[in-house]
């Protein structure tokens, strides 16, 4: 997906001008029993990446008004001293510090800050498939509602969507209007229903906004946790992510 091409989740919300808006802090934690390479990219500019051993964290200050933003985990990566290499899942053009969105399959934390009525909009998306269990939750202010996707999706993945280290989305596999929703209206499919049954709060197809978008007041801080407590079969996921 091109960086400037935004999900339908973002385009209804027009950024406003603010004089007192402050940056939001995102704490990204690897709670998996294995190493992941966290990545963050925004359509409005900025990005990066960092290796996170089990238990490690990465704090990001994100500018107010940031939109089209994604945070995700990459698995089974190898990079040289110049930060060039590749990852089995979530690879972003072979860079340690991402400048573009990652390749499916990857579980996504997507957000847009300080948008309509100075609200933040966020969700967990499986539109690019699934590789690592995830939590995306506010950590400040009065906003309390968070999202989790901790199902055993890799092991339960439909055969048609199976991918090394993850579970692909149907658009990546079939590349048809039915699954990709290139234009006009589209609804859930049997494959999106598979993801929705296991992660009811997740965004599972390109027009899934009503059931999956969460808002918080602008200025809220957040955490993104890979393999949150309660994620099943993490050792199985770990072994799959480290396979050659």
QUIHUDA-V911774 format. One record per residue. N is the residue number from 0. RES is the residue in one small letter. D_FIRST is the distance of its C-alpha to the first C-alpha in Angstrom with 1 decimal. Layout:
# QUIHUDA-V911774
N;RES;D_FIRST / N;RES;D_FIRST
This chain:
# QUIHUDA-V911774
0;x;0.0 / 1;x;3.8 / 2;x;6.4 / 3;x;8.5 / 4;x;6.9 / 5;x;8.8 / 6;x;9.6 / 7;x;13.0 / 8;x;14.6 / 9;x;14.6 / 10;x;15.5 / 11;x;19.1 / 12;x;20.1 / 13;x;21.2 / 14;x;22.0 / 15;x;25.7 / 16;x;27.9 / 17;x;29.7 / 18;x;32.7 / 19;x;33.2 / 20;x;29.7 / 21;x;29.4 / 22;x;26.6 / 23;x;25.6 / 24;x;26.1 / 25;x;23.8 / 26;x;25.6 / 27;x;23.5 / 28;x;25.8 / 29;x;25.6 / 30;x;28.1 / 31;x;27.3 / 32;x;30.1 / 33;x;27.8 / 34;x;25.8 / 35;x;22.2 / 36;x;20.1 / 37;x;18.8 / 38;x;15.7 / 39;x;14.9 / 40;x;12.5 / 41;x;12.7 / 42;x;11.1 / 43;x;14.8 / 44;x;15.4 / 45;x;16.5 / 46;x;15.6 / 47;x;17.4 / 48;x;18.4 / 49;x;21.7 / 50;x;23.6 / 51;x;25.3 / 52;x;28.3 / 53;x;29.5 / 54;x;30.8 / 55;x;29.2 / 56;x;27.5 / 57;x;25.3 / 58;x;25.9 / 59;x;23.5 / 60;x;24.7 / 61;x;22.0 / 62;x;22.9 / 63;x;23.8 / 64;x;21.5 / 65;x;18.3 / 66;x;15.5 / 67;x;11.8 / 68;x;13.0 / 69;x;12.4 / 70;x;15.0 / 71;x;14.9 / 72;x;17.2 / 73;x;16.8 / 74;x;19.6 / 75;x;21.9 / 76;x;20.9 / 77;x;23.0 / 78;x;22.9 / 79;x;25.6 / 80;x;27.5 / 81;x;25.1 / 82;x;22.2 / 83;x;20.6 / 84;x;20.1 / 85;x;17.8 / 86;x;17.3 / 87;x;17.7 / 88;x;15.2 / 89;x;12.5 / 90;x;12.7 / 91;x;10.9 / 92;x;11.9 / 93;x;15.4 / 94;x;16.3 / 95;x;18.5 / 96;x;17.6 / 97;x;13.9 / 98;x;12.4 / 99;x;8.7 / 100;x;7.0 / 101;x;8.6 / 102;x;8.5 / 103;x;10.0 / 104;x;12.7 / 105;x;13.0 / 106;x;14.9 / 107;x;13.5 / 108;x;15.8 / 109;x;14.2 / 110;x;16.4 / 111;x;17.5 / 112;x;21.0 / 113;x;23.9 / 114;x;22.6 / 115;x;24.7 / 116;x;28.3 / 117;x;27.3 / 118;x;25.6 / 119;x;22.9 / 120;x;20.5 / 121;x;19.0 / 122;x;18.2 / 123;x;17.3 / 124;x;14.4 / 125;x;14.4 / 126;x;11.6 / 127;x;9.9 / 128;x;13.5 / 129;x;16.3 / 130;x;17.7 / 131;x;20.1 / 132;x;22.2 / 133;x;21.6 / 134;x;23.5 / 135;x;22.4 / 136;x;25.6 / 137;x;27.3 / 138;x;30.1 / 139;x;32.0 / 140;x;33.8 / 141;x;34.6 / 142;x;31.2 / 143;x;31.5 / 144;x;29.1 / 145;x;26.5 / 146;x;24.2 / 147;x;24.3 / 148;x;22.7 / 149;x;25.2 / 150;x;25.7 / 151;x;26.2 / 152;x;23.0 / 153;x;22.7 / 154;x;26.2 / 155;x;26.1 / 156;x;22.8 / 157;x;23.4 / 158;x;24.0 / 159;x;21.3 / 160;x;18.6 / 161;x;20.3 / 162;x;18.5 / 163;x;20.2 / 164;x;20.4 / 165;x;18.5 / 166;x;17.8 / 167;x;14.7 / 168;x;13.3 / 169;x;14.6 / 170;x;11.5 / 171;x;10.5 / 172;x;14.2 / 173;x;15.3 / 174;x;12.5 / 175;x;14.9 / 176;x;15.3 / 177;x;17.4 / 178;x;14.8 / 179;x;11.5 / 180;x;13.4 / 181;x;11.9 / 182;x;15.1 / 183;x;18.3 / 184;x;19.6 / 185;x;18.9 / 186;x;20.5 / 187;x;20.6 / 188;x;21.0 / 189;x;23.1 / 190;x;20.2 / 191;x;19.1 / 192;x;22.8 / 193;x;23.1 / 194;x;20.7 / 195;x;22.5 / 196;x;25.9 / 197;x;25.3 / 198;x;23.4 / 199;x;24.7 / 200;x;23.3 / 201;x;19.7 / 202;x;16.9 / 203;x;16.5 / 204;x;15.0 / 205;x;13.0 / 206;x;16.4 / 207;x;18.1 / 208;x;18.9 / 209;x;22.7 / 210;x;23.3 / 211;x;20.9 / 212;x;20.7 / 213;x;23.3 / 214;x;24.7 / 215;x;26.9 / 216;x;28.8 / 217;x;27.2 / 218;x;28.5 / 219;x;28.1 / 220;x;27.3 / 221;x;25.3 / 222;x;25.1 / 223;x;22.3 / 224;x;24.2 / 225;x;23.0 / 226;x;25.5 / 227;x;27.6 / 228;x;31.2 / 229;x;31.7 / 230;x;28.7 / 231;x;30.3 / 232;x;30.5 / 233;x;29.0 / 234;x;31.0 / 235;x;29.6 / 236;x;26.0 / 237;x;27.1 / 238;x;28.7 / 239;x;25.7 / 240;x;23.4 / 241;x;26.0 / 242;x;26.5 / 243;x;26.0
